[in-house]
């Protein structure tokens, strides 16, 4: 019998410890392990190459994402960087046009120096992808909900197209999490997370993870993880496991509130546009409804007047203002200053990331309290 999602997240990675019968995996901080028979080395020999606590989290993520192997890293960007290191000089990548600024920063500022280049394309449009394809294109990186405008890419459709051209498909599943979608089931080859966000869930760890669909790709990515060493610490691996166990209840509550907040803001006189796939008016609503198990806790708004944004941010009493997302508290971000600060002003303008745009990560506060907070902040900031 297949368990419900809530049960799966509680018990995956929560096996009883064989040494002590503890119901949670212990934290192993050891960096080296005794080898009684060095000619037949044990599973664990050195902490960079493997750690029991980290392995428990990696195995849990591989299972929850329906993959063959998981690798946990010191941050989401470390996981993404390791995935980019699968490619070589002269290779070309296609990337969701409306993606997080850190992805563009590392591709432009680091990998371009090694001869790996990228084009940013509307991944909802197969004609645009076809037009951007080159003989050197090796992979496509998709954000299933893009950042910050929450464009929805049909992973199955894009994967079919990409595999027809011999491309690997990488999906950043940070916004959605394996609770709401499993991109590997839809054709993706690698799924990447900033586990700092929804998986950790409490704004108190930094972590990343990559899960591969097949074992051979997993071996290649593990080689990079071990060779370069951007591994997740045992303590953060333990906290990430804890976050997984509460992810279903957090996500269910937060996305219910996000839906109510989006509906409130949709009719607010100070709000020009609400970007939330849970709204039937959102262009990606049907794809999200058909390929996901929910619409998530992220939404973005555009105000009528950019001059109102600083006042709104100043007057918010419950929501916090900052660069992160995915915590128990509601976090308001200003994309031009936070998640897309790495772009040039021209690039931000081209992507419509202007001073009137506000991204909201909905937390676990009462929906009524949160709506009231945004109401009073918008009123107080009115010109």
TORFIFI-278259 format. One record per residue (C-alpha): x, y, z; residue number from 1; residue in three letters. Coordinates in steps of 0.2 Angstrom, whole numbers, plus 5000, padded with zeros to 4 digits. Example, Ala and Ser with C-alpha at 12.3 -4.5 7.8 and 13.67 -1.06 7.14 Angstrom:
u_v_w_drense_drenvex
5062_4978_5039_1_ALA;
5068_4995_5036_2_SER;
***
This chain:
u_v_w_drense_drenvex
5000_5000_5000_1_UNK;
5007_5017_4995_2_UNK;
5006_5029_5010_3_UNK;
4999_5046_5009_4_UNK;
5011_5061_5006_5_UNK;
5010_5066_5024_6_UNK;
5014_5049_5030_7_UNK;
5028_5047_5017_8_UNK;
5037_5063_5023_9_UNK;
5036_5058_5041_10_UNK;
5043_5041_5039_11_UNK;
5056_5043_5025_12_UNK;
5073_5046_5033_13_UNK;
5066_5042_5050_14_UNK;
5071_5024_5051_15_UNK;
5074_5017_5069_16_UNK;
5093_5019_5073_17_UNK;
5099_5001_5074_18_UNK;
5112_5005_5087_19_UNK;
5101_5013_5100_20_UNK;
5083_5011_5094_21_UNK;
5082_5030_5093_22_UNK;
5067_5036_5083_23_UNK;
5077_5050_5075_24_UNK;
5094_5048_5066_25_UNK;
5108_5054_5077_26_UNK;
5120_5068_5073_27_UNK;
5137_5060_5068_28_UNK;
5151_5074_5069_29_UNK;
5166_5062_5067_30_UNK;
5177_5067_5052_31_UNK;
5187_5051_5051_32_UNK;
5182_5033_5054_33_UNK;
5192_5018_5060_34_UNK;
5196_5005_5047_35_UNK;
5198_4988_5054_36_UNK;
5202_4981_5037_37_UNK;
5209_4996_5026_38_UNK;
5210_4984_5011_39_UNK;
5191_4982_5012_40_UNK;
5186_5000_5017_41_UNK;
5170_5003_5026_42_UNK;
5155_5013_5020_43_UNK;
5162_5029_5029_44_UNK;
5180_5033_5030_45_UNK;
5181_5053_5029_46_UNK;
5167_5066_5032_47_UNK;
5169_5074_5015_48_UNK;
5166_5058_5006_49_UNK;
5151_5052_5017_50_UNK;
5143_5055_5033_51_UNK;
5129_5045_5041_52_UNK;
5118_5060_5046_53_UNK;
5120_5068_5029_54_UNK;
5117_5051_5020_55_UNK;
5100_5049_5029_56_UNK;
5095_5066_5022_57_UNK;
5101_5062_5005_58_UNK;
5093_5045_5005_59_UNK;
5076_5053_5011_60_UNK;
5077_5066_4997_61_UNK;
5081_5053_4984_62_UNK;
5066_5043_4990_63_UNK;
5054_5058_4991_64_UNK;
5059_5064_4974_65_UNK;
5058_5047_4966_66_UNK;
5076_5047_4961_67_UNK;
5091_5035_4962_68_UNK;
5103_5046_4972_69_UNK;
5103_5062_4982_70_UNK;
5118_5073_4986_71_UNK;
5117_5086_5000_72_UNK;
5127_5102_4998_73_UNK;
5131_5117_5009_74_UNK;
5119_5128_5000_75_UNK;
5107_5128_4985_76_UNK;
5119_5138_4975_77_UNK;
5132_5124_4979_78_UNK;
5120_5111_4973_79_UNK;
5117_5121_4957_80_UNK;
5135_5124_4954_81_UNK;
5139_5106_4956_82_UNK;
5126_5102_4942_83_UNK;
5134_5115_4931_84_UNK;
5151_5107_4933_85_UNK;
5144_5092_4924_86_UNK;
5147_5102_4908_87_UNK;
5163_5107_4899_88_UNK;
5171_5121_4889_89_UNK;
5161_5125_4874_90_UNK;
5144_5118_4881_91_UNK;
5128_5129_4880_92_UNK;
5114_5129_4891_93_UNK;
5096_5135_4890_94_UNK;
5089_5143_4906_95_UNK;
5072_5149_4911_96_UNK;
5072_5167_4907_97_UNK;
5063_5173_4923_98_UNK;
5075_5164_4935_99_UNK;
5083_5169_4951_100_UNK;
5097_5181_4950_101_UNK;
5109_5169_4959_102_UNK;
5108_5157_4944_103_UNK;
5112_5171_4932_104_UNK;
5126_5178_4942_105_UNK;
5135_5161_4943_106_UNK;
5133_5157_4925_107_UNK;
5138_5174_4919_108_UNK;
5152_5178_4932_109_UNK;
5160_5161_4934_110_UNK;
5155_5148_4921_111_UNK;
5156_5160_4906_112_UNK;
5175_5161_4911_113_UNK;
5177_5143_4908_114_UNK;
5168_5143_4891_115_UNK;
5151_5137_4897_116_UNK;
5137_5149_4891_117_UNK;
5119_5151_4893_118_UNK;
5104_5159_4884_119_UNK;
5088_5164_4895_120_UNK;
5073_5158_4886_121_UNK;
5054_5158_4889_122_UNK;
5053_5139_4894_123_UNK;
5034_5140_4892_124_UNK;
5036_5142_4873_125_UNK;
5043_5127_4863_126_UNK;
5046_5138_4848_127_UNK;
5057_5150_4858_128_UNK;
5067_5135_4864_129_UNK;
5069_5128_4847_130_UNK;
5075_5145_4841_131_UNK;
5088_5146_4855_132_UNK;
5094_5129_4852_133_UNK;
5112_5127_4845_134_UNK;
5123_5112_4841_135_UNK;
5132_5115_4857_136_UNK;
5117_5115_4868_137_UNK;
5118_5101_4881_138_UNK;
5105_5105_4894_139_UNK;
5090_5115_4899_140_UNK;
5087_5122_4917_141_UNK;
5069_5125_4922_142_UNK;
5062_5134_4937_143_UNK;
5045_5125_4938_144_UNK;
5038_5141_4946_145_UNK;
5049_5155_4940_146_UNK;
5056_5168_4951_147_UNK;
5049_5181_4954_148_UNK;
5034_5181_4942_149_UNK;
5029_5162_4945_150_UNK;
5028_5158_4926_151_UNK;
5023_5139_4925_152_UNK;
5033_5128_4914_153_UNK;
5026_5111_4909_154_UNK;
5040_5100_4914_155_UNK;
5033_5084_4905_156_UNK;
5031_5094_4888_157_UNK;
5048_5102_4890_158_UNK;
5057_5086_4895_159_UNK;
5050_5077_4879_160_UNK;
5056_5091_4868_161_UNK;
5073_5092_4877_162_UNK;
5076_5073_4876_163_UNK;
5071_5073_4858_164_UNK;
5087_5084_4856_165_UNK;
5098_5074_4867_166_UNK;
5098_5087_4881_167_UNK;
5098_5084_4900_168_UNK;
5084_5092_4909_169_UNK;
5087_5101_4926_170_UNK;
5073_5107_4937_171_UNK;
5075_5119_4951_172_UNK;
5060_5113_4963_173_UNK;
5064_5125_4977_174_UNK;
5047_5134_4976_175_UNK;
5036_5119_4974_176_UNK;
5045_5105_4984_177_UNK;
5043_5086_4982_178_UNK;
5027_5088_4992_179_UNK;
5018_5096_4977_180_UNK;
5028_5090_4962_181_UNK;
5040_5077_4957_182_UNK;
5049_5083_4941_183_UNK;
5059_5067_4939_184_UNK;
5042_5058_4936_185_UNK;
5038_5071_4922_186_UNK;
5054_5067_4913_187_UNK;
5068_5078_4922_188_UNK;
5085_5071_4924_189_UNK;
5091_5081_4939_190_UNK;
5081_5090_4953_191_UNK;
5089_5104_4963_192_UNK;
5083_5112_4979_193_UNK;
5089_5126_4990_194_UNK;
5084_5117_5006_195_UNK;
5087_5133_5015_196_UNK;
5070_5138_5010_197_UNK;
5054_5127_5011_198_UNK;
5063_5111_5016_199_UNK;
5072_5118_5031_200_UNK;
5057_5129_5034_201_UNK;
5062_5139_5049_202_UNK;
5075_5151_5042_203_UNK;
5089_5144_5052_204_UNK;
5099_5133_5041_205_UNK;
5108_5134_5024_206_UNK;
5107_5119_5013_207_UNK;
5106_5112_4996_208_UNK;
5102_5096_4988_209_UNK;
5102_5088_4970_210_UNK;
5093_5072_4966_211_UNK;
5097_5062_4950_212_UNK;
5085_5051_4940_213_UNK;
5098_5037_4936_214_UNK;
5112_5030_4945_215_UNK;
5126_5034_4932_216_UNK;
5122_5053_4933_217_UNK;
5122_5051_4952_218_UNK;
5139_5044_4951_219_UNK;
5145_5059_4941_220_UNK;
5137_5071_4952_221_UNK;
5144_5062_4968_222_UNK;
5161_5063_4960_223_UNK;
5160_5082_4959_224_UNK;
5153_5083_4977_225_UNK;
5167_5073_4984_226_UNK;
5180_5081_4973_227_UNK;
5175_5099_4977_228_UNK;
5169_5097_4995_229_UNK;
5154_5109_4996_230_UNK;
5145_5096_5008_231_UNK;
5131_5099_5020_232_UNK;
5136_5098_5039_233_UNK;
5129_5085_5050_234_UNK;
5120_5097_5060_235_UNK;
5112_5105_5045_236_UNK;
5108_5088_5038_237_UNK;
5099_5084_5054_238_UNK;
5089_5100_5054_239_UNK;
5085_5097_5035_240_UNK;
5078_5080_5040_241_UNK;
5067_5088_5053_242_UNK;
5061_5101_5041_243_UNK;
5056_5087_5029_244_UNK;
5045_5079_5042_245_UNK;
5035_5095_5045_246_UNK;
5035_5100_5027_247_UNK;
5017_5094_5022_248_UNK;
5008_5103_5037_249_UNK;
5018_5119_5034_250_UNK;
5015_5119_5015_251_UNK;
4996_5115_5017_252_UNK;
4994_5129_5029_253_UNK;
5005_5142_5020_254_UNK;
4997_5138_5003_255_UNK;
4979_5140_5010_256_UNK;
4984_5157_5017_257_UNK;
4993_5162_5001_258_UNK;
4977_5158_4991_259_UNK;
4967_5170_5003_260_UNK;
4980_5183_5002_261_UNK;
4981_5183_4983_262_UNK;
4962_5184_4982_263_UNK;
4962_5199_4994_264_UNK;
4976_5208_4985_265_UNK;
4968_5204_4968_266_UNK;
4954_5217_4971_267_UNK;
4965_5229_4981_268_UNK;
4965_5247_4974_269_UNK;
4984_5249_4976_270_UNK;
4988_5233_4968_271_UNK;
4990_5232_4949_272_UNK;
4994_5214_4946_273_UNK;
4994_5198_4957_274_UNK;
5005_5184_4951_275_UNK;
4999_5168_4959_276_UNK;
4996_5151_4950_277_UNK;
4982_5147_4961_278_UNK;
4971_5161_4954_279_UNK;
4961_5155_4938_280_UNK;
4967_5171_4930_281_UNK;
4985_5166_4930_282_UNK;
4991_5161_4913_283_UNK;
4999_5145_4921_284_UNK;
4985_5140_4932_285_UNK;
4979_5125_4921_286_UNK;
4997_5118_4919_287_UNK;
5000_5120_4938_288_UNK;
4983_5112_4942_289_UNK;
4986_5097_4931_290_UNK;
5004_5094_4935_291_UNK;
5005_5099_4954_292_UNK;
4997_5094_4970_293_UNK;
4995_5112_4975_294_UNK;
5000_5130_4971_295_UNK;
5013_5134_4984_296_UNK;
5016_5148_4996_297_UNK;
5024_5161_4985_298_UNK;
5016_5175_4976_299_UNK;
5021_5192_4969_300_UNK;
5012_5208_4967_301_UNK;
5015_5224_4956_302_UNK;
5009_5240_4964_303_UNK;
5001_5254_4954_304_UNK;
5015_5266_4961_305_UNK;
5033_5261_4964_306_UNK;
5034_5275_4976_307_UNK;
5022_5266_4988_308_UNK;
5033_5251_4990_309_UNK;
5045_5258_5003_310_UNK;
5031_5264_5014_311_UNK;
5022_5248_5013_312_UNK;
5038_5239_5018_313_UNK;
5040_5251_5033_314_UNK;
5023_5249_5039_315_UNK;
5021_5230_5039_316_UNK;
5020_5224_5057_317_UNK;
5019_5205_5055_318_UNK;
5028_5202_5038_319_UNK;
5047_5203_5038_320_UNK;
5057_5211_5024_321_UNK;
5072_5202_5018_322_UNK;
5080_5191_5004_323_UNK;
5075_5174_5010_324_UNK;
5059_5164_5008_325_UNK;
5051_5148_5014_326_UNK;
5051_5151_5033_327_UNK;
5037_5150_5046_328_UNK;
5036_5169_5045_329_UNK;
5029_5179_5030_330_UNK;
5044_5187_5021_331_UNK;
5042_5201_5009_332_UNK;
5056_5203_4996_333_UNK;
5060_5217_4984_334_UNK;
5067_5208_4969_335_UNK;
5077_5223_4962_336_UNK;
5086_5224_4979_337_UNK;
5086_5206_4984_338_UNK;
5084_5191_4973_339_UNK;
5089_5200_4957_340_UNK;
5101_5212_4963_341_UNK;
5115_5203_4953_342_UNK;
5107_5208_4937_343_UNK;
5112_5225_4928_344_UNK;
5098_5238_4928_345_UNK;
5096_5235_4910_346_UNK;
5093_5216_4913_347_UNK;
5081_5220_4927_348_UNK;
5071_5232_4916_349_UNK;
5071_5219_4901_350_UNK;
5064_5206_4913_351_UNK;
5051_5219_4920_352_UNK;
5059_5218_4938_353_UNK;
5055_5236_4942_354_UNK;
5054_5245_4959_355_UNK;
5035_5242_4959_356_UNK;
5037_5223_4961_357_UNK;
5035_5214_4978_358_UNK;
5038_5196_4981_359_UNK;
5029_5188_4996_360_UNK;
5033_5171_5004_361_UNK;
5018_5167_5014_362_UNK;
5021_5160_5032_363_UNK;
5010_5152_5045_364_UNK;
5002_5167_5052_365_UNK;
4983_5168_5053_366_UNK;
4977_5172_5036_367_UNK;
4965_5186_5044_368_UNK;
4980_5194_5053_369_UNK;
4991_5193_5038_370_UNK;
4977_5201_5026_371_UNK;
4974_5215_5040_372_UNK;
4993_5218_5040_373_UNK;
4994_5221_5021_374_UNK;
4979_5231_5022_375_UNK;
4985_5243_5035_376_UNK;
5003_5244_5027_377_UNK;
4996_5248_5010_378_UNK;
4984_5261_5017_379_UNK;
4998_5269_5027_380_UNK;
5009_5270_5012_381_UNK;
4996_5278_5001_382_UNK;
5002_5293_4992_383_UNK;
***
